[in-house]
Amino acid sequence: MSPDFTSLGLAPTLLAVVGELGYTHPTPVQSASIPALLAGRDLIGHSKTGSGKTAAFALPILQGLRFETRAVQALVLCPTRELSAQVARELRTLGRRQPGLTVLEVVGGQPVRPQMAALHRGVHVVVGTPGRLLDLQRRDSIGLHAVTTVVLDEADRMLDMGFGPDVETILAALPRDRQTVMFSATMPPSIQALGRTHQRDAVRVAIVEPETARHEIRQLRLETEAHESLHGLCWLLHRFPHKSALIFCNFKDTVRELTHALVQAGVSAGRFDGDMQQFDRDQALARFRNGSLRLLIATDVAGRGIDIQGLDLVINYELPQQPEPYVHRIGRTGRAGQVGVAISLTTSRQAGRLRVIEELTGTPMEVLQRTPADDPGLPRLLEAIARGPEKETVLITGGRKDKVRPGDILGALTGEAGGLAGADVGKIEIHDRYSYVAVTRGVVQHAVAQLNAGQIKGRSFRARLVGQG
């Protein structure tokens, strides 16, 4: 039987609120995290949304506050305004029996003056987005000298949206003798590196699937003749639903021919090969990373630098000549605790090559059976897979060297002038002289118009929709 909240070391006032809210037993992430955080340990938590992680860090924060000191003692960084509001609301709810508790949201898209005034009066906990927090720092409106705990909530999403440099700047401004807590749904190398740099002997809490279900790649193959490869590929793309798929070819000419055929049929596809200019390669990768390009077709040489989180399907349009590239190709799926799928188109003359690959991987490929009953033909398959992505990409002609940050773009789109909901804005990538942002298709034209009509950080930049191909 799982422990109850009374066994975790929480103060009576907090236990009373927990009882009033109807919570009886802590979730696994709460059971593992709360005692460690109450003991002052750094912590890196790996748990999915809905696991109860907000209460896992909120309750220890509330227990450690010195209410007689009206200074910022805890800082919670979130990737979006919506999550900031949710966290602040839960902190206030859990702390409702603690007289004088002051929790302040500092986020873009809202007037900064009231936030500055509240900070001047004194607050205990600040919850906000990195961009607005940096803005307040530059204005000398927020003191961080008394911060004893900092939490990065949904840290993976924060880095995925391009907030990494802002987070680093904020962490560097905090007292060294502090508690650093990170919660993340996935554990990419960037999160692990952040922990190594800014945490000390951190407790690791992983609430994930059993080990036997993790890091698994299901390997399959479909036998077809070379002249029917496009037909076979489309059947696979239809048969195996996916948000994004990486398709490998052996030659640049094949990449170009396949991309052209798919785009002509209305499929969301882009190429990635060594003949492309760097700007075009950056653009293709940005669109693929943010989900506005569903298929990326690449060669081995160009594809070495591709690291996409959440990639659920890899297809070998052509089986590589050597077994090592096969292992590198399929290794791009099945990450972050998910079961990946890797499928190869093979011909009857490749038995020897298949045998060498299977010996290297230690796993035989499952053979797919395609019958006339489940194959409507190439034209109908192309029509079936020609659905567009949920978001499209907007290119903005301002970047890192123009002092543009992700929070500036997010604020321009979701503030009073932009009017977009936070859910309509996806991944933001900042390059030296330009930036990319994913926006929901139904409002992307409005977003482009508002960006062109308005300003970012007091300057005008041009924005345009990035096309297919």
N, C-alpha and C positions, 0 to 999 in steps of 0.2 A: 504493500500500500504506500502511496506517495506521502511525503511529510505534509504537515499543515504549516500555515504561515507562522505559527507561534514558535516553531523550531528554528527559524532563520535568523533570530537575533534582532528583530524589529522592535521599535519603541511602542509602548502601549497606545499612544495617540494614533500612530499609523496602523496598528493592528485593528483599532476600533473602526477606522475608515474602511479598511479592507473588508471587515465584517459587514459594515453597512452597505457596501457595494455588492455583497453577495458572493465574494470570492471565498472558497473554502480551501482548495488545495492549489499550491503554486504550480505553474507550468514547469516543464523540465528546464527551460532556460532560466526561469526565475529561481528554481531550487539550486541550480549550479552557480548562478551569478551573484545573487544577493549577499550571501555570506562573504564571498571574496571581496566584493565592493565595499561592504561594511568594514572589512579589515584593512581597507586602503590599498588593495592590490590593483595594479593595472590589469586590464582584461581585453581580450579580443574574442568577440562572440560571433559564431557562424550559425544563424538561424533565419528561417524564412519569415515573411510577413505573416502576422497573425499568431506569432508564437508567444506573445506577451512580453516582448523585449522592452517596450517603453516603461512598463512598471518595474522591470528588472533593474533599470538604472535610475528611474525616478525615485523609488522608495529610498535607496541609499543616499541619493543626493539630498532629499528632504531631511533625512535623519542627521546628516552632517552639517546642516546650516547653522550659523550663529546669527540668530534673528536680531540681536542687538546691534549687529554690524550691518549698516545699510551700504554694502558694497557688493559688486558682482563676485560671487563665490563659486558659481557653477555655470558652465557654458556648454550649450548643446548646439552643435552644427548640423543642419539638415540640408538636403539638396533642393527642396522646393518650399514655397510659401505654405502649401497645403499641409505638408508634413510638419512644418514648424508650428502651425496653428493646432494641429492634432496633439503634438507633444506638449505644447504649452497648456492646452486644455486639460490633459491628463495630469500634469504636474499640479495644476490648481485644484483639480478634483481630489487627488490623493492627499494634498496638503491643506485641505479645507479646515482641519481642526488645529492648524498651526497659526496662531494669531500674528498678523503683520506680514505674512508671506507675500512677497511681490515677485511675480514672474512677468517678464517683458519679452514680447516678440519683436525682433528687429529684422524686417524683410523688405525687399524692394517692392515697388509698385504701390507703396503707401508713403504718405508725407514723412519726411525725416525729422521735421521740427518737433512733433509730439514725442517721438522716440528719444530725441536728445533731451527734451525736458524731463522725461521720466528718468533717464539715466542720471540727470543732475540731482533729482530728488533722492535717488538711491534705490536700487533693486537688488534682489538676492540671486535670481537666476535669469540668465539671458538665453533665449532660444531663437535661432535665426539662420539665415542663409549667409554663406561666406562673403558675397559681394557687398551686402549692406553693412555687415560687421566691419569690413575693411574701410568702407566709406566713413563710418563713425570713428574708426581709429584715426584716419587722416584728419578728421575734424577735431581731434583731441577731445571727443565727447564721451568716450568710454574708457574707464580705467580697468585694467586687467590684472593689477598687481596682487589682488586678493583671491584670484581664482585658484581653487584647490582641486577642482575636477573639471575635465573637459571630455565631452562625449561626441564622437562622430557617429551619427545615426544614418543608416543606409550608406555607409562609407563607399561601397562599390559604385552605387549610382552617382554619388557625389563626384568621384573621380571620372566616371564614365561621361558625365556631363561637362568635363573639362575644368572642374574646380580645384584640381590638384595643386597648382601654384598658389592659389589663394589660401588653401588649407595649410600649406607649408608656412606661408607668411604669418598666419594667425598663430600656429603652434609655436613658432619661433619667438613670438611676442609674449608668451605666457611664462609664468614662473617655472623654473626648472623643477622645483620640488612640488610636483603636482601629480594627480592621478589621471591617467589617460585611458579612455575607454573607447573601443570601436565595436560597432555592430554592423554586420554585413551579411547579405543573403548568399553571396558567393565569396570565394577567397582567391581572386586572381593574384599574380605576382606583385602587382602594384600595391595591393592592400598589405601583403606580407612585408614588402619593403618599407611601407609607411610604419608598420608596427616595429620593425627592427630599429628604425631611426628614432622613433619618438616614445617608445615604451621601454620599461625596465622590468625584466623577469615577469612578463605578462602571463596571467592565467588564461588558458585557452579553453573556451567552451564551444563545443561543436554539437549542435542538435541537428543531425542529418540522418540520412538513410543508412542502414547497415553497410558495413564495408563490402559485403558481397555484391551489393547493388550499385557500387560506385565505380567510376572510372572504367566503365565497361563500354566497349565498342562492338556493336553487332556488325559482323562482316558478311556481306552477301555479294552475289554476282549474278548477272543476267547474260546468258549466252545469246549472241546475235551476230549477224554478219556485218562486215565493215560498212557496206553500202546502206545498211538499215540502222546505223548508229543513232541518227537523229530521232527516228521513230522509237528506238529503245529508250533513249534518254527521256523523251516526253512521257512515255509510259511510266518510267520510274518516278518522275516528278509528280505525276498524277496519282500514282499508287501510294507514295510516301509523303503525306502532308508535311509541310515545313514552313517556317517563317523565312528562313534564308538557307541557301545551299551554295557551296563552293564546288565548282566543277573544274577538274584538272584535265589538261590536254598536254601532249608531248611537244607540240610545235606551235610557234606563233601564228603560222598561217591557219592552222586548225582553229585556234582561238578566235581569230578574226572572222573566219567563215561561219563558225557556229554562233558567235554573238550576232552577226548580221542576220542569219536565218531566224533566230529567236526574236530579235527586236522587230524585224519586218512583220512577224506574226503577232506583234503586240505584247510580247512577253517582257516583263521587267528584268532586263539582263544587261550586264556591262562587262567589258574586257579588262584584263590586267596582264600586260606583257611587257617585255623589255624594250619594245619599240616606242612605247608611249612617253611623252614628255612628263616630267615630274609633276607639273601642275595637274595634268589629266589623271595621273596615277593617284595623287592625293585626293582628287575629287571622287574617283571611283571608290576608293577605300572609305572615304568619309560617308558616302551614300550607302555603302554596304554595311558599315558599322552602325549607322543610325537606323537601318531598316527600311530606307526608302528605295533600295535596290535589292531585289529578292535573290537574284542569281549573279554570282561573280565567276567569270570564266578565266582561268589563269594557267600559265605555264609554271613549271617547277621553279625556274630561276626567279621569276617575278614573285611567285607565291611564298617564298621563304620568309618574307617580312610580314606576312599576314597573321595577325593574332586577334581573332574575333571571339568575344565571349558569347556563350549561348548558341554556338553554331550547331544546328541539329542534324545536318545532312552534308556529307561529302560524297561526290560521285567522280569516279575515274572514267571519264569519257573514253580515254585510251589508257590501257594498262601500261605502267612505266616499264622501260627496258630492264631496269635493275630493281632488286627488291627494296633497297634502302629508301629511295624516294617514296615508295608505297607506304612505308611505315610513317614517314614524315607527313605525307598527305592525310592519312586517316587519323593521325594524332591530333588534328585540329578540331575534331568532334569528340563528344564524350567527356567534356571538361565540366568543372564546377559541380561535380556530383551527379551529373546527368548521364543517361545512357545514350551514346551516340550511335549513328547509323552511317556506315561506309559501304557504298555499292560500286562495283566495277562492271563495266561492259567488257565482255571477253568474247573471243572467237574460238572456234573448234581447234585452231592451230596453235593455241597458246598453252597447251597442257603442261609443257616443260616449265614455262615461266611461272605458271600458277603454283606448281609443286614447290619451286624454290621460295616463293613468297610465303606459302603456307608453312613451310619448314622454319622460316625466319620468325614468323609471328607466333607459331605454335598453335594456330587456330585455323581449321579448315573453313573455307567460305561456304556459306549456305547458298544452295542453288535455287534461284527463283524460277517458277514455272509461269509462263505466259501463254494463255489459251485464247483462241478467237473470241470466246464468250466474254472475256474481260478486257478486250482490246478493241475499242471502237474505230481505230484507224488514226493515222497521223493528223489529218485536218481537224478532227473533233478533239483529239488530245491537245493540240496547240490551242484550240479555242478554250479548252477547259483550264489550261494553266496560265492563260493570258490575263488573269486578274491582277489589278494593280496593288501596290503596297498601301498600307494605311496612312503613311506619312510621305511627304516629298521634301526635298532639300532646297533650302534658300542659301545662296551665296551672298555674303556681305563683304564689301571692299574695305574692311578695316580689321586689323588683327593685333597680335601681341605688341608689335612695334608702334602701334597707334594707341597703346595703353587700353585696348578693349579687352574686357574680361567677360566670362560667361554670364556673370550676374548682370552686367550692363545690357547684354542682349536679351536675357530673360526679362529684365525689368522693362525694356522698351516694348516687348511683345505683350506682357501681361499687365503692365501699368494702365493708367487711365487712358493714355493715348493709344496704346495697342489694343487693349480690350480683350485679349485672348485668355482663355482659362489655362491654368498651369498644365492640365492634362493634354492640351493641344501642342505643347512644346516638348520635343524629344531631346536627343543628344545634341550638345553644342560642342563644336571643335574649334579651337582658336589656333590659327597658323600665324606666321610672321606678319603677313600683309592682307590676309583675308580670313574669313570665318565661315563655318557652315552650321546651320541649325535645321533640325528636322521639325516640320510643322504638319499637323493634320491636313489631309488633302482638301477637305471641305472649306477650310479657312485660309489656305496658303496664299491665295491671290490677295486676300484682305491683308495678310501679314506683310507681303511684299509692298503693297501700296502704303501701309502705315510706316514701314521702315524707310521708304523713300521720301515720305512726306515729313517724317519726324527727325529726331536727332538721337544720337547715342553719345553720352558724355559731352553734350553741348556741341557736337560736330555732326555734320551731314555725311552719310555714307550711302553708296548705291547698293541696292539689293536686287537680286534677280533669281528667278526660279531656275534650277539646274535641270536640264532635259535628260532624256534617256540616251543610251548608246555609249 
